[in-house]
Amino acid sequence: MADIDLTPSAAARVAAIAAKQGKPAILRLAVEGGGCSGFQYRFGLAEQVETEDLAVERDGVTLVVDDVSLDLVRGSAVDFVSDLGGAAFKVTNPNATAGCGCGTSFSV
């Protein structure tokens, strides 16, 4: 099992956002305490890969996860999905035992 995966759809969206903002195509995924289920995902563009990060690449885009967050998302896939409710990055996390209705919070 891979530590974490970035789908082609997510990579394409990160590349588009980074190009528009003139930033490197590096997406940081972090897990913070909070949300209605205990933990929540935080996404943002990063300027660089830090020494404690796990970095995976797809189609010229790098996904980075710090070592603390990695324990909570190991084996996950980061995707970008569009539906009637809008468009967003989505984490499919095999470690999550429960999630909230909004899909942004989880518990392990």
N, C-alpha and C positions, 0 to 999 in steps of 0.2 A: 504494500500500500504506500502510495506517495505521501509525503508529509502534507502537501497541499497542492491544489491544482487551480489554474486560471484558464477558463474556457476561452475559445476563440472570440465569442461574442463580447466577453468582458475585456479581453485584450484590445479589441477594436475600439470599444468605447473609451477605455483609458487613453489610447493613442490619440483619439479625436479630442478629448478634453485637454490633454497635455499640450497638444499642438496649438489649440486655441488659446491656452494660457501662457504659451511660451515656456513651459516647464519640462523637465525630464519625464519620460514615460515610466514613472515608478509609482505604483499604487501601494500604499501602506494599509494593512489590515491590522487593527488592534482590538483587543477585548477589554472592556471596562466594566466595573461593577455598576449596576443600575438597571433600569427598565423594570417591567412588571414581573419578569421571571428570574432576575438575579444578575444576569450579564447582558451586555449589549455590544454590538459590533460598531466600530468606528472606522470609516474609510477617509483617506485623504491622499493627495499627491505628496510625495516625499522628494526632497532635493537630492538625497543620496542614500545609499545602502549603509547601514551602521554595522559595526563589527559583530554585534550580538544578533543580527537579523538572519533569518533563513530567507534566501532569495530564490525564486523560481522565475524562469523566463518563458514567454510564449510570444511569437510574432513580433519581437523587438520591444516587448513590454515586460517590465519586471514587477512581480508581486513580492513584497517584503512583509515579514511577520516577525515581531520580536520574540525572544525565547520564552518569555512568560506567557504571552498570548498563544504561542504555538501549542503548548500543552492542552489548551482548550479547543483548538481548531484542527488538530492533527487529523489528516485523512479527509478534510473538507474540500469542497470545490467552490470557487467563487465564479459566479455567472452574472451576466447582465440580462435582465428580462424586461420585456415591455408587454403590458396588457391593458385592459380598460381602466384599471386603477392607476396607471402611470408606468414609469420606467424606473428601475432601481437595480443596484447591485444586490445579489442574493447569495447567501452562504448556505450550502447544503452541508450540514455538520452532523456526522454520524455519532458524535459524542453527546449531542443535545438530547436530554431525556424529556424535555418539555419546551414549548415555545409559547409565545403570546399571540393573540389574534392579529396584531399588526405585523408580525414577522420580523421585528427588529430586536427582540429580546429572547433569551433562552436560558435554560438551566442544565446543569450536568449532574 
